[in-house]
Amino acid sequence: MDITHVEVLHDHVVWLRFADGFERTIDLAPYLHGPIFAEIRTNPAAFTAVHVDLEAGTIVWPNGADLAPDVLYEGRRSARMAAEAQAS
């Protein structure tokens, strides 16, 4: 499920291509939680600095933030998103 290409479309929406050829457009806004994503959420220039780390097989930002490729592949909620939903 490695990500091989990312393209920012607008706002927090990206287009992803995976190693198996699967492609998906996904809004990352719901995934950008926690202090490491604070600037990425609020600063468009920081968000658009996203790139693929081919060694890790996922998308990353210069500050070290990343997202699990399997979560993005399936478009499911991350563990953090699920925990926050249960808490509320």
N, C-alpha and C positions, 0 to 999 in steps of 0.2 A: 504494500500500500504506500510505497514511497512517492512523494510528490517530486515531479521533475520540472514543473514550470508553474510560475505564478505571474499573474498580470492584474494590476489594480484597475478596476473598472470605474468606480466612483465611491465616494464616502468610504464606508468600510467593506465594500463589496469587492471580491476578487474572483478571478477565474483560475481554476487549478487544473493541471493535468497530472495524472498519476502514472506510475511506471507500467501499469497494465493497459494504458490507453484511455481509461475512464477519464471523463472531463466533468467538471461541476462548477457552477457559479454559486457562491455562498456569501452571505452577509456575515462577516466576522464579529460584528458589534456584540452579540450575546456571549462571545468567547473571550472578550477583552476585559477580564476582571483582575483585580488585585493591583498592588502598587507597581509591579513591573510593567503593566500595560497602561498606567496613568497617562503618560505623555503620548503614547500611541493612540489612545482613545481621543485625546483632545487636540493633538497637533497633526494636521493633515500631512505635513512634510515628514514627520516621524513615521506615520502609518505607511506612506508610500515608499519608505526605505526597506520594506519587506523584500526578502529574496529567498531563494531556495538554497539550503545547505545540503548538497548532494550526499555528503558523508552521513548526515543525520537523517536524510530522506524526508525533511519537512521544511516548512517555512519558518524563517527567523527574522528578527530585527537586530540592528546593530547593538542594542543594549542587552542582548542575550535572551530576550523573550522568544518563546516558540510555542507552537501548538501541536498536539499529537496528530499525526497524519491519519490514524485510523478513525479518530473522532470526526475529522473533516471529510474523510472518504464517505463515511456513512451519514454525515450530516446530523449526528446525534448530539445530545447534550454531553458536555464534559462532566467529570466527577464533581467539579466545583459548582457547575450549574445545577446539578441534581441535588447537591447538599444544600445550596441556597434555596431551592424550591421547597425542600422538606422543612427547612427552618422557618419559612414564612407561612 
